[in-house]
Amino acid sequence: MTGPAGRPGRDPGLQPERTRLAWRRTTLSCTVAAVLAVRTALHHGSVSGYVVGPACCALWAAFLALAQVRIRALASAPAAGPRRLPARHAALAALGTVALAVCAAVLVV
Amino acid sequence: MSDLVRNVRSWFVPEEVRGEGSTPDYRFSLANERTFLAWLRTALALIGGGFAVDQFLPDLGRPWRLGLALALLGAGVLCALRAVNHWVRCERAMRRGEDLPVSRFPALLGLVIGAVAVVMVVVVMLGREG
């Protein structure tokens, strides 16, 4: 099967592309949450604010890196289809989200 | 309980999942990945909502603000953990050729979000009058 781009074996359902965009959307959601976190940390102004604010920035950067790694894996797909999402990768993304919530709880309480 | 432990273990020992059954069509795996990401976005939105309640409702009494924010953050944590658990279970079911796992979680989450929204409307309205 040859798609419009002329690449053999290109999926007509554009599954890798849709998955790439899903990672982008999720990174955007993470950015919104991180911006709100930094705003809260700055308003907090205390010691925990100065610790948690940078921690949230680091979590955001880690999520961005994770998404980038996955997007690169999707882009460099062999004809048999891209490699499946490694379970460790998924677990790290979810645990990063949980860590962001823990940071939020520290700031709110 | 042992089922849960086994599931959590398979988050970090992916070889265990890969060893079972046969590899499904990669498109199914990618669809499963996108569903996982959609749940993760829901979790991130709930966490963002927790921050927003804390930051943008300053007139609210502290107990209410704290309660609502922590409820939203807790829902976000549950949502993220459930997202990865459900992803692993779906991946395993696809490899074994079984039916996909069913779940009560979407209905529960819907009820919780509805309840939080109603509480928020009532609290904000009362706060405005008082």
gemmi code that builds the backbone of each chain (N, CA, C; Angstrom):
import gemmi

chains = {
    "A": [
        ("MET", (0.843, -1.189, 0.000), (0.000, 0.000, 0.000), (0.885, 1.249, 0.000)),
        ("THR", (0.558, 2.187, -0.869), (1.357, 3.405, -0.935), (0.454, 4.613, -0.704)),
        ("GLY", (0.794, 5.408, 0.273), (-0.020, 6.566, 0.618), (0.319, 7.758, -0.250)),
        ("PRO", (-0.318, 8.888, -0.013), (-0.075, 10.088, -0.800), (1.380, 10.551, -0.710)),
        ("ALA", (1.987, 10.302, 0.439), (3.371, 10.732, 0.614), (4.337, 9.778, -0.091)),
        ("GLY", (3.807, 8.685, -0.616), (4.645, 7.757, -1.352), (5.430, 6.815, -0.467)),
        ("ARG", (5.166, 6.854, 0.853), (5.879, 5.958, 1.751), (5.184, 4.617, 1.741)),
        ("PRO", (5.911, 3.550, 1.505), (5.251, 2.249, 1.476), (4.745, 1.875, 2.862)),
        ("GLY", (3.581, 1.213, 2.902), (3.061, 0.721, 4.162), (2.521, 1.796, 5.071)),
        ("ARG", (2.243, 2.946, 4.510), (1.719, 4.022, 5.341), (0.286, 3.695, 5.745)),
        ("ASP", (-0.023, 3.856, 7.037), (-1.342, 3.525, 7.544), (-2.352, 4.561, 7.061)),
        ("PRO", (-3.393, 4.134, 6.296), (-4.367, 5.116, 5.795), (-5.182, 5.740, 6.925)),
        ("GLY", (-5.242, 5.078, 8.078), (-5.953, 5.651, 9.222), (-5.129, 6.666, 9.990)),
        ("LEU", (-3.877, 6.881, 9.567), (-2.968, 7.853, 10.201), (-2.841, 7.630, 11.710)),
        ("GLN", (-2.787, 6.374, 12.118), (-2.735, 6.092, 13.557), (-1.496, 6.674, 14.242)),
        ("PRO", (-0.295, 6.531, 13.665), (0.861, 7.117, 14.364), (0.747, 8.627, 14.478)),
        ("GLU", (0.213, 9.281, 13.429), (0.077, 10.736, 13.472), (-0.913, 11.151, 14.560)),
        ("ARG", (-2.034, 10.415, 14.634), (-3.030, 10.752, 15.652), (-2.460, 10.547, 17.048)),
        ("THR", (-1.663, 9.487, 17.189), (-1.070, 9.230, 18.493), (-0.072, 10.333, 18.846)),
        ("ARG", (0.689, 10.795, 17.825), (1.630, 11.892, 18.076), (0.880, 13.135, 18.561)),
        ("LEU", (-0.235, 13.451, 17.893), (-1.009, 14.626, 18.298), (-1.605, 14.444, 19.700)),
        ("ALA", (-1.973, 13.197, 20.042), (-2.492, 12.945, 21.390), (-1.421, 13.249, 22.431)),
        ("TRP", (-0.151, 12.882, 22.136), (0.946, 13.218, 23.056), (1.110, 14.731, 23.155)),
        ("ARG", (0.981, 15.433, 22.012), (1.099, 16.888, 22.025), (0.008, 17.517, 22.890)),
        ("ARG", (-1.233, 17.034, 22.707), (-2.341, 17.573, 23.509), (-2.086, 17.356, 24.984)),
        ("THR", (-1.598, 16.157, 25.311), (-1.371, 15.848, 26.715), (-0.268, 16.735, 27.280)),
        ("THR", (0.775, 16.992, 26.475), (1.830, 17.897, 26.935), (1.268, 19.295, 27.181)),
        ("LEU", (0.332, 19.713, 26.307), (-0.290, 21.033, 26.488), (-1.078, 21.079, 27.803)),
        ("SER", (-1.827, 20.003, 28.088), (-2.560, 19.939, 29.358), (-1.590, 20.023, 30.528)),
        ("CYS", (-0.470, 19.326, 30.396), (0.537, 19.337, 31.458), (1.084, 20.747, 31.632)),
        ("THR", (1.265, 21.478, 30.505), (1.775, 22.842, 30.574), (0.807, 23.742, 31.340)),
        ("VAL", (-0.488, 23.604, 31.043), (-1.493, 24.416, 31.739), (-1.428, 24.150, 33.243)),
        ("ALA", (-1.393, 22.857, 33.605), (-1.336, 22.505, 35.024), (-0.068, 23.059, 35.661)),
        ("ALA", (1.065, 22.988, 34.935), (2.338, 23.459, 35.490), (2.321, 24.975, 35.662)),
        ("VAL", (1.725, 25.695, 34.697), (1.644, 27.158, 34.816), (0.823, 27.542, 36.043)),
        ("LEU", (-0.324, 26.856, 36.235), (-1.148, 27.113, 37.420), (-0.364, 26.792, 38.691)),
        ("ALA", (0.446, 25.733, 38.623), (1.240, 25.346, 39.795), (2.248, 26.440, 40.137)),
        ("VAL", (2.933, 26.969, 39.115), (3.951, 28.000, 39.370), (3.286, 29.266, 39.898)),
        ("ARG", (2.118, 29.599, 39.342), (1.374, 30.760, 39.817), (1.044, 30.610, 41.300)),
        ("THR", (0.539, 29.418, 41.653), (0.200, 29.160, 43.058), (1.445, 29.254, 43.935)),
        ("ALA", (2.560, 28.689, 43.443), (3.797, 28.688, 44.231), (4.280, 30.120, 44.458)),
        ("LEU", (4.168, 30.976, 43.419), (4.620, 32.357, 43.561), (3.749, 33.116, 44.563)),
        ("HIS", (2.428, 32.849, 44.520), (1.535, 33.504, 45.474), (1.791, 33.032, 46.888)),
        ("HIS", (2.178, 31.773, 46.999), (2.434, 31.162, 48.296), (3.563, 31.914, 48.998)),
        ("GLY", (4.668, 32.084, 48.262), (5.745, 32.935, 48.750), (6.583, 32.378, 49.885)),
        ("SER", (6.179, 31.259, 50.473), (6.937, 30.720, 51.605), (8.009, 29.750, 51.093)),
        ("VAL", (8.683, 29.089, 52.045), (9.771, 28.183, 51.670), (9.242, 27.036, 50.795)),
        ("SER", (8.091, 26.487, 51.204), (7.559, 25.362, 50.422), (7.219, 25.802, 48.998)),
        ("GLY", (6.819, 27.072, 48.843), (6.556, 27.587, 47.504), (7.815, 27.595, 46.658)),
        ("TYR", (8.947, 27.990, 47.279), (10.207, 28.046, 46.521), (10.742, 26.656, 46.185)),
        ("VAL", (10.348, 25.651, 46.971), (10.781, 24.279, 46.676), (9.863, 23.637, 45.637)),
        ("VAL", (8.547, 23.824, 45.858), (7.572, 23.113, 45.029), (7.490, 23.717, 43.625)),
        ("GLY", (7.651, 25.041, 43.516), (7.591, 25.686, 42.201), (8.593, 25.084, 41.220)),
        ("PRO", (9.893, 25.097, 41.556), (10.873, 24.466, 40.662), (10.622, 22.980, 40.453)),
        ("ALA", (10.099, 22.297, 41.490), (9.810, 20.868, 41.330), (8.753, 20.668, 40.244)),
        ("CYS", (7.742, 21.540, 40.237), (6.700, 21.432, 39.208), (7.283, 21.704, 37.820)),
        ("CYS", (8.204, 22.683, 37.740), (8.864, 22.962, 36.460), (9.642, 21.737, 35.986)),
        ("ALA", (10.336, 21.082, 36.924), (11.108, 19.887, 36.567), (10.185, 18.770, 36.087)),
        ("LEU", (9.036, 18.608, 36.759), (8.076, 17.581, 36.340), (7.576, 17.860, 34.934)),
        ("TRP", (7.307, 19.140, 34.660), (6.839, 19.518, 33.329), (7.901, 19.195, 32.277)),
        ("ALA", (9.162, 19.531, 32.583), (10.250, 19.267, 31.639), (10.396, 17.763, 31.407)),
        ("ALA", (10.232, 16.985, 32.490), (10.349, 15.532, 32.353), (9.237, 14.993, 31.453)),
        ("PHE", (8.023, 15.525, 31.637), (6.908, 15.071, 30.804), (7.156, 15.421, 29.346)),
        ("LEU", (7.681, 16.632, 29.130), (7.992, 17.070, 27.757), (9.014, 16.127, 27.120)),
        ("ALA", (10.036, 15.763, 27.886), (11.072, 14.865, 27.369), (10.486, 13.488, 27.041)),
        ("LEU", (9.621, 13.009, 27.935), (8.968, 11.711, 27.733), (8.154, 11.723, 26.441)),
        ("ALA", (7.370, 12.792, 26.254), (6.548, 12.905, 25.050), (7.431, 12.961, 23.810)),
        ("GLN", (8.552, 13.668, 23.925), (9.460, 13.821, 22.790), (10.062, 12.470, 22.385)),
        ("VAL", (10.447, 11.693, 23.395), (11.008, 10.363, 23.123), (9.988, 9.497, 22.393)),
        ("ARG", (8.757, 9.551, 22.876), (7.709, 8.720, 22.280), (7.388, 9.182, 20.858)),
        ("ILE", (7.335, 10.506, 20.655), (7.024, 11.045, 19.327), (8.108, 10.634, 18.337)),
        ("ARG", (9.363, 10.657, 18.816), (10.461, 10.255, 17.930), (10.340, 8.779, 17.565)),
        ("ALA", (9.960, 7.957, 18.548), (9.783, 6.523, 18.276), (8.659, 6.297, 17.270)),
        ("LEU", (7.597, 7.106, 17.377), (6.476, 6.955, 16.440), (6.876, 7.373, 15.033)),
        ("ALA", (7.719, 8.417, 14.944), (8.092, 8.952, 13.637), (9.032, 7.998, 12.886)),
        ("SER", (9.916, 7.360, 13.627), (10.892, 6.480, 12.971), (10.382, 5.046, 12.969)),
        ("ALA", (9.135, 4.879, 12.504), (8.503, 3.564, 12.577), (8.939, 2.684, 11.418)),
        ("PRO", (9.234, 1.421, 11.692), (9.469, 0.471, 10.602), (8.146, 0.135, 9.918)),
        ("ALA", (8.212, -0.591, 8.810), (7.013, -0.882, 8.020), (5.997, -1.692, 8.825)),
        ("ALA", (6.473, -2.497, 9.766), (5.560, -3.336, 10.544), (4.769, -2.530, 11.555)),
        ("GLY", (5.014, -1.226, 11.624), (4.317, -0.393, 12.588), (5.228, 0.009, 13.713)),
        ("PRO", (4.910, 1.124, 14.379), (5.797, 1.612, 15.436), (5.804, 0.674, 16.642)),
        ("ARG", (6.860, 0.775, 17.407), (6.989, -0.022, 18.614), (5.876, 0.368, 19.584)),
        ("ARG", (5.381, -0.616, 20.336), (4.337, -0.325, 21.317), (4.880, 0.535, 22.446)),
        ("LEU", (3.953, 1.278, 23.051), (4.337, 2.109, 24.198), (4.862, 1.205, 25.306)),
        ("PRO", (6.118, 1.412, 25.756), (6.627, 0.578, 26.849), (5.844, 0.873, 28.136)),
        ("ALA", (5.584, -0.173, 28.911), (4.778, -0.016, 30.122), (5.439, 0.962, 31.094)),
        ("ARG", (6.784, 0.923, 31.145), (7.508, 1.802, 32.068), (7.257, 3.265, 31.716)),
        ("HIS", (7.214, 3.510, 30.419), (6.971, 4.842, 29.878), (5.597, 5.357, 30.332)),
        ("ALA", (4.580, 4.484, 30.184), (3.219, 4.853, 30.590), (3.166, 5.094, 32.093)),
        ("ALA", (3.829, 4.208, 32.846), (3.806, 4.339, 34.303), (4.467, 5.648, 34.728)),
        ("LEU", (5.585, 6.013, 34.062), (6.276, 7.262, 34.411), (5.381, 8.469, 34.136)),
        ("ALA", (4.675, 8.457, 32.995), (3.793, 9.575, 32.670), (2.709, 9.723, 33.734)),
        ("ALA", (2.126, 8.577, 34.153), (1.057, 8.627, 35.153), (1.609, 9.063, 36.513)),
        ("LEU", (2.800, 8.552, 36.868), (3.362, 8.898, 38.181), (3.776, 10.367, 38.221)),
        ("GLY", (4.226, 10.900, 37.072), (4.524, 12.337, 37.007), (3.283, 13.164, 37.279)),
        ("THR", (2.158, 12.721, 36.737), (0.886, 13.410, 36.977), (0.529, 13.358, 38.460)),
        ("VAL", (0.726, 12.182, 39.068), (0.438, 12.033, 40.499), (1.346, 12.959, 41.307)),
        ("ALA", (2.628, 13.042, 40.908), (3.567, 13.904, 41.628), (3.132, 15.360, 41.547)),
        ("LEU", (2.612, 15.770, 40.395), (2.108, 17.137, 40.238), (0.955, 17.386, 41.212)),
        ("ALA", (0.083, 16.372, 41.358), (-1.045, 16.500, 42.287), (-0.541, 16.600, 43.724)),
        ("VAL", (0.532, 15.860, 44.051), (1.093, 15.920, 45.402), (1.653, 17.314, 45.656)),
        ("CYS", (2.368, 17.872, 44.650), (2.874, 19.250, 44.765), (1.710, 20.203, 45.019)),
        ("ALA", (0.612, 20.001, 44.289), (-0.558, 20.863, 44.438), (-1.101, 20.769, 45.857)),
        ("ALA", (-1.185, 19.537, 46.374), (-1.713, 19.351, 47.724), (-0.837, 20.068, 48.748)),
        ("VAL", (0.498, 19.997, 48.561), (1.419, 20.681, 49.489), (1.167, 22.179, 49.471)),
        ("LEU", (0.967, 22.745, 48.271), (0.763, 24.188, 48.148), (-0.589, 24.613, 48.704)),
        ("VAL", (-1.620, 23.802, 48.439), (-2.983, 24.193, 48.823), (-3.163, 24.101, 50.337)),
        ("VAL", (-2.588, 23.058, 50.935), (-2.742, 22.872, 52.389), (-1.737, 23.689, 53.143)),
    ],
    "B": [
        ("MET", (-6.759, -8.640, 45.485), (-5.616, -7.812, 45.895), (-4.363, -8.233, 45.136)),
        ("SER", (-4.173, -9.581, 45.012), (-2.977, -10.062, 44.310), (-3.034, -9.646, 42.844)),
        ("ASP", (-4.276, -9.498, 42.347), (-4.457, -9.038, 40.973), (-3.881, -7.641, 40.815)),
        ("LEU", (-4.155, -6.798, 41.821), (-3.672, -5.413, 41.782), (-2.148, -5.381, 41.810)),
        ("VAL", (-1.564, -6.186, 42.712), (-0.097, -6.226, 42.831), (0.525, -6.667, 41.507)),
        ("ARG", (-0.106, -7.684, 40.894), (0.410, -8.199, 39.627), (0.347, -7.111, 38.547)),
        ("ASN", (-0.782, -6.357, 38.568), (-0.929, -5.281, 37.589), (0.137, -4.217, 37.780)),
        ("VAL", (0.341, -3.799, 39.054), (1.319, -2.743, 39.324), (2.716, -3.218, 38.928)),
        ("ARG", (3.000, -4.503, 39.202), (4.299, -5.047, 38.827), (4.516, -4.964, 37.313)),
        ("SER", (3.448, -5.234, 36.571), (3.602, -5.270, 35.113), (3.788, -3.875, 34.524)),
        ("TRP", (3.544, -2.792, 35.336), (3.862, -1.448, 34.840), (5.364, -1.337, 34.613)),
        ("PHE", (6.118, -1.989, 35.520), (7.573, -1.812, 35.491), (8.311, -3.019, 34.930)),
        ("VAL", (7.609, -4.130, 34.767), (8.225, -5.323, 34.171), (7.445, -5.651, 32.905)),
        ("PRO", (7.638, -4.847, 31.858), (6.810, -5.007, 30.663), (7.018, -6.354, 29.972)),
        ("GLU", (8.151, -6.984, 30.224), (8.414, -8.257, 29.560), (7.345, -9.280, 29.915)),
        ("GLU", (6.801, -9.133, 31.127), (5.772, -10.065, 31.575), (4.552, -9.992, 30.670)),
        ("VAL", (4.155, -8.751, 30.334), (2.996, -8.584, 29.466), (3.321, -9.097, 28.069)),
        ("ARG", (4.548, -8.792, 27.622), (4.914, -9.161, 26.259), (4.985, -10.669, 26.089)),
        ("GLY", (5.282, -11.378, 27.190), (5.409, -12.825, 27.105), (4.098, -13.556, 26.887)),
        ("GLU", (2.978, -12.850, 27.134), (1.687, -13.528, 27.074), (1.072, -13.424, 25.691)),
        ("GLY", (0.405, -14.492, 25.269), (-0.392, -14.470, 24.048), (0.390, -14.017, 22.833)),
        ("SER", (-0.330, -13.419, 21.859), (0.315, -12.986, 20.627), (0.197, -11.472, 20.505)),
        ("THR", (1.119, -10.884, 19.718), (1.136, -9.434, 19.562), (-0.058, -8.997, 18.716)),
        ("PRO", (-0.887, -8.050, 19.239), (-2.034, -7.595, 18.438), (-1.584, -6.637, 17.342)),
        ("ASP", (-2.498, -6.361, 16.419), (-2.273, -5.351, 15.383), (-1.804, -4.054, 16.055)),
        ("TYR", (-0.736, -3.443, 15.534), (-0.167, -2.267, 16.217), (-1.163, -1.126, 16.312)),
        ("ARG", (-2.146, -1.103, 15.379), (-3.132, -0.007, 15.420), (-3.994, -0.091, 16.666)),
        ("PHE", (-4.280, -1.326, 17.113), (-5.068, -1.477, 18.344), (-4.270, -0.962, 19.539)),
        ("SER", (-2.959, -1.270, 19.529), (-2.116, -0.794, 20.631), (-2.050, 0.732, 20.640)),
        ("LEU", (-1.966, 1.325, 19.440), (-1.906, 2.788, 19.384), (-3.224, 3.398, 19.853)),
        ("ALA", (-4.355, 2.764, 19.502), (-5.656, 3.266, 19.968), (-5.719, 3.189, 21.495)),
        ("ASN", (-5.212, 2.095, 22.048), (-5.167, 1.939, 23.503), (-4.295, 3.035, 24.122)),
        ("GLU", (-3.174, 3.347, 23.469), (-2.275, 4.402, 23.956), (-2.989, 5.755, 23.959)),
        ("ARG", (-3.761, 6.022, 22.894), (-4.479, 7.313, 22.837), (-5.550, 7.403, 23.915)),
        ("THR", (-6.218, 6.266, 24.195), (-7.208, 6.274, 25.279), (-6.521, 6.565, 26.602)),
        ("PHE", (-5.362, 5.941, 26.803), (-4.580, 6.206, 28.019), (-4.250, 7.692, 28.134)),
        ("LEU", (-3.810, 8.280, 27.017), (-3.440, 9.703, 27.044), (-4.661, 10.573, 27.308)),
        ("ALA", (-5.831, 10.185, 26.769), (-7.041, 10.973, 27.028), (-7.381, 10.958, 28.515)),
        ("TRP", (-7.213, 9.794, 29.156), (-7.462, 9.722, 30.609), (-6.440, 10.547, 31.369)),
        ("LEU", (-5.208, 10.553, 30.885), (-4.172, 11.347, 31.546), (-4.496, 12.841, 31.445)),
        ("ARG", (-5.034, 13.245, 30.285), (-5.455, 14.645, 30.137), (-6.579, 14.976, 31.103)),
        ("THR", (-7.514, 14.023, 31.269), (-8.593, 14.241, 32.240), (-8.005, 14.441, 33.632)),
        ("ALA", (-7.021, 13.605, 33.974), (-6.379, 13.724, 35.284), (-5.712, 15.087, 35.422)),
        ("LEU", (-4.994, 15.512, 34.384), (-4.294, 16.804, 34.439), (-5.296, 17.953, 34.546)),
        ("ALA", (-6.448, 17.820, 33.855), (-7.468, 18.862, 33.932), (-8.032, 18.945, 35.348)),
        ("LEU", (-8.236, 17.791, 35.989), (-8.747, 17.794, 37.367), (-7.743, 18.449, 38.308)),
        ("ILE", (-6.452, 18.155, 38.095), (-5.409, 18.756, 38.935), (-5.373, 20.264, 38.702)),
        ("GLY", (-5.473, 20.670, 37.423), (-5.546, 22.101, 37.112), (-6.749, 22.738, 37.786)),
        ("GLY", (-7.885, 22.006, 37.828), (-9.074, 22.506, 38.514), (-8.823, 22.700, 39.997)),
        ("GLY", (-8.059, 21.787, 40.585), (-7.706, 21.927, 42.000), (-6.931, 23.207, 42.252)),
        ("PHE", (-5.929, 23.477, 41.413), (-5.162, 24.734, 41.511), (-6.081, 25.933, 41.319)),
        ("ALA", (-7.005, 25.823, 40.332), (-7.874, 26.954, 40.000), (-8.796, 27.294, 41.168)),
        ("VAL", (-9.356, 26.257, 41.827), (-10.222, 26.515, 42.986), (-9.437, 27.271, 44.050)),
        ("ASP", (-8.201, 26.841, 44.272), (-7.378, 27.479, 45.305), (-7.047, 28.928, 44.938)),
        ("GLN", (-6.807, 29.171, 43.648), (-6.301, 30.477, 43.231), (-7.390, 31.481, 42.896)),
        ("PHE", (-8.491, 31.014, 42.300), (-9.450, 31.956, 41.719), (-10.746, 32.073, 42.505)),
        ("LEU", (-10.840, 31.434, 43.667), (-12.010, 31.616, 44.532), (-11.544, 32.111, 45.904)),
        ("PRO", (-10.892, 33.287, 45.956), (-10.315, 33.739, 47.224), (-11.365, 34.126, 48.262)),
        ("ASP", (-12.618, 34.432, 47.795), (-13.645, 34.860, 48.751), (-14.250, 33.693, 49.517)),
        ("LEU", (-13.970, 32.498, 49.011), (-14.523, 31.299, 49.627), (-13.872, 31.069, 50.984)),
        ("GLY", (-14.656, 30.524, 51.941), (-14.070, 30.172, 53.234), (-13.001, 29.109, 53.042)),
        ("ARG", (-12.000, 29.134, 53.946), (-10.875, 28.207, 53.765), (-11.276, 26.737, 53.782)),
        ("PRO", (-12.186, 26.310, 54.689), (-12.543, 24.870, 54.671), (-13.147, 24.430, 53.340)),
        ("TRP", (-14.008, 25.253, 52.782), (-14.635, 24.903, 51.506), (-13.615, 24.850, 50.384)),
        ("ARG", (-12.780, 25.872, 50.371), (-11.776, 25.946, 49.290), (-10.845, 24.743, 49.368)),
        ("LEU", (-10.400, 24.457, 50.599), (-9.485, 23.319, 50.790), (-10.171, 22.012, 50.403)),
        ("GLY", (-11.429, 21.861, 50.846), (-12.152, 20.617, 50.569), (-12.341, 20.395, 49.083)),
        ("LEU", (-12.792, 21.447, 48.395), (-13.019, 21.308, 46.949), (-11.716, 21.034, 46.216)),
        ("ALA", (-10.666, 21.790, 46.571), (-9.377, 21.613, 45.891), (-8.848, 20.200, 46.103)),
        ("LEU", (-8.920, 19.714, 47.355), (-8.392, 18.370, 47.623), (-9.242, 17.299, 46.950)),
        ("ALA", (-10.570, 17.525, 46.861), (-11.423, 16.555, 46.167), (-11.017, 16.461, 44.700)),
        ("LEU", (-10.782, 17.617, 44.069), (-10.394, 17.607, 42.659), (-9.016, 16.966, 42.477)),
        ("LEU", (-8.079, 17.295, 43.375), (-6.737, 16.713, 43.263), (-6.783, 15.203, 43.467)),
        ("GLY", (-7.593, 14.754, 44.447), (-7.726, 13.319, 44.682), (-8.307, 12.608, 43.472)),
        ("ALA", (-9.323, 13.221, 42.863), (-9.912, 12.634, 41.658), (-8.869, 12.552, 40.552)),
        ("GLY", (-8.011, 13.573, 40.457), (-6.955, 13.564, 39.447), (-5.970, 12.428, 39.664)),
        ("VAL", (-5.582, 12.214, 40.919), (-4.641, 11.126, 41.230), (-5.259, 9.778, 40.870)),
        ("LEU", (-6.509, 9.562, 41.296), (-7.186, 8.300, 40.986), (-7.254, 8.082, 39.481)),
        ("CYS", (-7.584, 9.164, 38.771), (-7.750, 9.087, 37.328), (-6.434, 8.682, 36.650)),
        ("ALA", (-5.314, 9.261, 37.107), (-4.019, 8.948, 36.493), (-3.622, 7.496, 36.763)),
        ("LEU", (-3.808, 7.051, 38.021), (-3.423, 5.679, 38.361), (-4.305, 4.675, 37.633)),
        ("ARG", (-5.585, 4.989, 37.572), (-6.508, 4.107, 36.875), (-6.197, 4.070, 35.380)),
        ("ALA", (-5.743, 5.211, 34.830), (-5.432, 5.262, 33.401), (-4.366, 4.227, 33.044)),
        ("VAL", (-3.300, 4.197, 33.828), (-2.204, 3.278, 33.485), (-2.601, 1.837, 33.775)),
        ("ASN", (-3.393, 1.630, 34.846), (-3.852, 0.284, 35.165), (-4.755, -0.262, 34.054)),
        ("HIS", (-5.670, 0.577, 33.598), (-6.596, 0.146, 32.553), (-5.842, -0.110, 31.244)),
        ("TRP", (-4.844, 0.724, 30.984), (-4.041, 0.534, 29.770), (-3.358, -0.839, 29.779)),
        ("VAL", (-2.765, -1.191, 30.933), (-2.092, -2.494, 31.039), (-3.089, -3.624, 30.873)),
        ("ARG", (-4.258, -3.497, 31.508), (-5.255, -4.566, 31.431), (-5.757, -4.742, 29.997)),
        ("CYS", (-5.985, -3.611, 29.294), (-6.435, -3.699, 27.905), (-5.363, -4.345, 27.039)),
        ("GLU", (-4.110, -3.948, 27.264), (-3.006, -4.491, 26.477), (-2.931, -6.009, 26.666)),
        ("ARG", (-3.075, -6.434, 27.924), (-2.999, -7.873, 28.216), (-4.171, -8.619, 27.580)),
        ("ALA", (-5.388, -8.024, 27.692), (-6.577, -8.676, 27.129), (-6.428, -8.824, 25.613)),
        ("MET", (-5.858, -7.785, 24.970), (-5.694, -7.865, 23.516), (-4.712, -8.964, 23.141)),
        ("ARG", (-3.648, -9.104, 23.944), (-2.654, -10.140, 23.649), (-3.256, -11.530, 23.787)),
        ("ARG", (-4.129, -11.698, 24.799), (-4.727, -13.014, 25.040), (-5.943, -13.255, 24.168)),
        ("GLY", (-6.393, -12.231, 23.437), (-7.590, -12.390, 22.620), (-8.859, -12.435, 23.441)),
        ("GLU", (-8.803, -11.865, 24.683), (-9.992, -11.841, 25.532), (-10.809, -10.578, 25.264)),
        ("ASP", (-12.023, -10.524, 25.891), (-12.807, -9.287, 25.837), (-12.050, -8.202, 26.602)),
        ("LEU", (-12.243, -6.949, 26.185), (-11.603, -5.853, 26.912), (-12.250, -5.720, 28.292)),
        ("PRO", (-11.468, -5.309, 29.290), (-12.033, -5.213, 30.642), (-13.126, -4.146, 30.709)),
        ("VAL", (-14.179, -4.452, 31.478), (-15.225, -3.455, 31.703), (-14.875, -2.710, 32.991)),
        ("SER", (-15.476, -1.549, 33.164), (-15.080, -0.721, 34.298), (-16.228, 0.157, 34.770)),
        ("ARG", (-16.327, 0.322, 36.086), (-17.306, 1.219, 36.688), (-16.744, 2.632, 36.792)),
        ("PHE", (-15.455, 2.765, 36.553), (-14.781, 4.035, 36.867), (-15.372, 5.240, 36.140)),
        ("PRO", (-15.662, 5.169, 34.816), (-16.210, 6.357, 34.148), (-17.497, 6.847, 34.799)),
        ("ALA", (-18.397, 5.907, 35.165), (-19.653, 6.305, 35.800), (-19.377, 6.972, 37.151)),
        ("LEU", (-18.472, 6.372, 37.941), (-18.146, 6.937, 39.254), (-17.550, 8.328, 39.116)),
        ("LEU", (-16.603, 8.464, 38.163), (-15.951, 9.764, 37.972), (-16.979, 10.810, 37.551)),
        ("GLY", (-17.910, 10.402, 36.664), (-18.962, 11.320, 36.235), (-19.785, 11.808, 37.423)),
        ("LEU", (-20.157, 10.869, 38.314), (-20.953, 11.242, 39.485), (-20.176, 12.190, 40.394)),
        ("VAL", (-18.884, 11.877, 40.611), (-18.070, 12.712, 41.506), (-17.929, 14.114, 40.930)),
        ("ILE", (-17.645, 14.209, 39.621), (-17.472, 15.532, 39.019), (-18.790, 16.309, 39.075)),
        ("GLY", (-19.911, 15.608, 38.809), (-21.211, 16.259, 38.910), (-21.441, 16.801, 40.310)),
        ("ALA", (-21.130, 15.971, 41.327), (-21.331, 16.391, 42.717), (-20.463, 17.600, 43.046)),
        ("VAL", (-19.181, 17.559, 42.625), (-18.280, 18.684, 42.904), (-18.805, 19.954, 42.235)),
        ("ALA", (-19.324, 19.810, 41.004), (-19.833, 20.983, 40.290), (-21.027, 21.586, 41.014)),
        ("VAL", (-21.943, 20.722, 41.479), (-23.127, 21.221, 42.192), (-22.699, 21.933, 43.476)),
        ("VAL", (-21.792, 21.300, 44.235), (-21.313, 21.911, 45.480), (-20.688, 23.266, 45.179)),
        ("MET", (-19.904, 23.328, 44.086), (-19.204, 24.573, 43.755), (-20.208, 25.674, 43.422)),
        ("VAL", (-21.249, 25.326, 42.631), (-22.270, 26.324, 42.275), (-22.943, 26.838, 43.543)),
        ("VAL", (-23.359, 25.919, 44.422), (-24.062, 26.314, 45.648), (-23.167, 27.189, 46.516)),
        ("VAL", (-21.910, 26.759, 46.702), (-21.004, 27.481, 47.586), (-20.708, 28.881, 47.041)),
        ("VAL", (-20.506, 28.974, 45.734), (-20.191, 30.282, 45.144), (-21.404, 31.208, 45.232)),
        ("MET", (-22.616, 30.665, 44.992), (-23.834, 31.471, 45.086), (-24.032, 31.974, 46.511)),
        ("LEU", (-23.909, 31.094, 47.496), (-24.084, 31.484, 48.901), (-23.036, 32.501, 49.295)),
        ("GLY", (-21.805, 32.281, 48.809), (-20.714, 33.202, 49.141), (-20.989, 34.589, 48.600)),
        ("ARG", (-21.632, 34.653, 47.434), (-21.911, 35.955, 46.828), (-22.969, 36.716, 47.634)),
        ("GLU", (-23.986, 35.939, 48.126), (-25.049, 36.595, 48.886), (-24.548, 37.041, 50.256)),
        ("GLY", (-23.760, 36.172, 50.892), (-23.363, 36.431, 52.275), (-22.259, 37.375, 52.427)),
    ],
}
model = gemmi.Model(1)
for chain_id, residues in chains.items():
    chain = gemmi.Chain(chain_id)
    for i, (resn, *xyz) in enumerate(residues, 1):
        res = gemmi.Residue()
        res.name, res.seqid = resn, gemmi.SeqId(i, " ")
        for name, pos in zip(("N", "CA", "C"), xyz):
            atom = gemmi.Atom()
            atom.name, atom.element = name, gemmi.Element(name[0])
            atom.pos, atom.b_iso = gemmi.Position(*pos), 0.0
            res.add_atom(atom)
        chain.add_residue(res)
    model.add_chain(chain)
structure = gemmi.Structure()
structure.add_model(model)
structure.setup_entities()
